[in-house]
Amino acid sequence: MFDEQDDDENNSNPWTYPLQWGLKKSDMQAYLAKNHPKVRFYHTNNGYGEGRECIAIGEIQIFNFIGDCGAVYLCGANYATKPSLDAVLGLMSECGFSKIFATLVNKSKDIENEIEIFKQAGFTVVDDGFSNRNDTKRDVVLFKRINCVYKGY
């Protein structure tokens, strides 16, 4: 049943929904406790999700994609492992985020294994080129659309 007082409390507390939409923090914690115990919630004021609570699963940090309530982007993608990426995908499905973006930037000889982890998880390589900031490193853009468990708002 809808509780107006609970809704007012949630809207005034920026930490209730770490990704602004999707699951409440308490529901995320319950889901992750069963499915992936290495998770951190932390506050940021570094420009990524300014003034929000952020989520890190393993070394992957998850941020809502500003302006698109159905998308997230992943930072730290270079350090993704199959278990941590699987946990991210599971949590995003539970939260209703159907579009997931990530980038990898690394030396050509080191990036192939990182790309393979994402390909095995069903990500598509959208672009593969060289970094604008360091032309000795490859810059790979990845995308995955998922059919979420949670639908709607």
C-alpha positions in Angstrom: 0.0 0.0 0.0 1.2 3.5 -0.9 2.4 5.4 2.2 2.5 9.2 1.6 4.6 9.9 4.7 7.2 7.3 3.5 7.2 8.8 0.0 7.7 12.3 1.4 10.6 11.0 3.5 12.2 9.3 0.5 11.9 12.4 -1.6 13.6 14.6 1.0 16.4 12.1 1.7 18.9 11.8 -1.2 20.5 8.7 0.3 17.3 6.6 0.2 17.7 5.8 -3.5 21.4 5.7 -4.2 20.8 5.7 -8.0 17.9 8.2 -7.8 15.5 5.5 -9.1 15.2 1.8 -8.7 15.5 0.1 -5.4 15.9 1.7 -2.0 19.2 1.3 -0.3 17.8 -1.2 2.2 16.4 -3.3 -0.6 19.7 -3.2 -2.5 21.5 -4.3 0.6 19.2 -7.2 1.1 19.5 -8.3 -2.6 23.3 -7.9 -2.5 23.8 -9.7 0.8 22.3 -12.8 -0.9 24.0 -12.3 -4.3 27.3 -10.4 -3.9 28.7 -9.5 -0.5 31.6 -7.3 -1.7 29.6 -4.0 -2.1 30.3 -0.5 -0.8 27.9 2.4 -0.5 29.7 5.8 -0.2 29.0 9.4 -0.6 30.6 11.5 -3.3 31.1 15.1 -4.1 33.5 14.5 -7.0 31.2 15.5 -9.9 29.9 11.9 -10.5 26.4 11.8 -9.1 27.2 15.0 -7.2 26.1 14.8 -3.5 24.6 11.4 -3.9 25.4 8.0 -2.4 27.2 5.8 -4.8 27.5 2.0 -5.2 30.6 0.0 -5.8 30.5 -3.8 -6.5 34.0 -5.1 -6.4 35.9 -2.3 -8.2 33.0 -1.2 -10.4 31.3 2.0 -9.4 27.7 2.5 -10.6 26.3 5.9 -11.4 22.9 6.9 -12.8 23.1 8.4 -16.3 21.9 12.0 -15.7 18.8 12.7 -17.8 17.9 9.1 -18.5 16.2 7.3 -15.6 16.7 3.9 -17.3 20.4 4.1 -17.8 23.6 3.8 -15.7 27.3 4.0 -16.5 30.1 2.0 -14.9 33.4 3.5 -13.8 36.3 1.2 -13.0 35.3 -1.1 -15.8 38.9 -2.0 -16.4 38.8 -3.9 -13.1 35.6 -5.8 -13.8 35.6 -9.5 -13.1 32.9 -11.9 -14.3 31.4 -12.2 -10.7 31.4 -8.5 -10.1 29.9 -7.7 -13.6 27.3 -10.4 -13.1 26.3 -8.9 -9.7 26.1 -5.4 -11.4 23.8 -6.8 -14.1 21.6 -8.6 -11.6 21.2 -5.5 -9.4 20.5 -3.3 -12.4 17.8 -5.7 -13.5 16.2 -5.6 -10.0 16.4 -1.8 -10.1 14.9 -1.4 -13.6 18.0 0.1 -15.3 17.8 -1.4 -18.8 20.8 0.4 -20.4 24.3 0.0 -19.2 27.3 1.9 -20.5 31.0 1.4 -19.8 34.4 2.4 -21.2 37.7 0.7 -21.1 41.0 2.5 -21.6 44.2 0.5 -21.5 47.2 -0.5 -23.4 46.4 -2.6 -26.4 48.2 -5.7 -25.1 46.2 -5.5 -21.8 42.7 -4.6 -22.9 41.7 -7.7 -24.8 41.0 -9.7 -21.6 39.0 -6.8 -20.3 36.9 -6.6 -23.5 36.3 -10.4 -23.4 34.8 -10.2 -19.8 32.2 -7.7 -21.1 31.6 -9.6 -24.4 30.9 -12.8 -22.4 28.4 -10.8 -20.3 26.6 -9.8 -23.5 28.0 -6.3 -24.0 28.4 -4.9 -27.5 31.5 -2.9 -28.5 30.1 0.3 -29.7 33.4 1.9 -30.6 37.1 0.8 -30.5 39.8 3.3 -31.2 42.6 5.1 -29.5 42.4 7.4 -26.6 42.3 11.1 -27.3 44.3 11.7 -24.1 46.9 9.0 -24.6 47.3 7.7 -28.1 49.2 4.6 -26.9 46.0 3.3 -25.2 42.9 1.9 -26.7 39.6 3.4 -25.8 36.6 1.0 -26.0 33.0 2.0 -25.5 30.6 -0.8 -24.4 26.8 -1.0 -24.2 24.3 -3.6 -23.0 20.5 -3.5 -22.9 18.9 -5.9 -20.4 15.3 -7.1 -20.0 14.8 -6.0 -16.4 13.0 -7.9 -13.7 11.6 -4.6 -12.4 9.5 -2.6 -14.9 8.0 0.9 -14.6 8.5 3.5 -11.8 
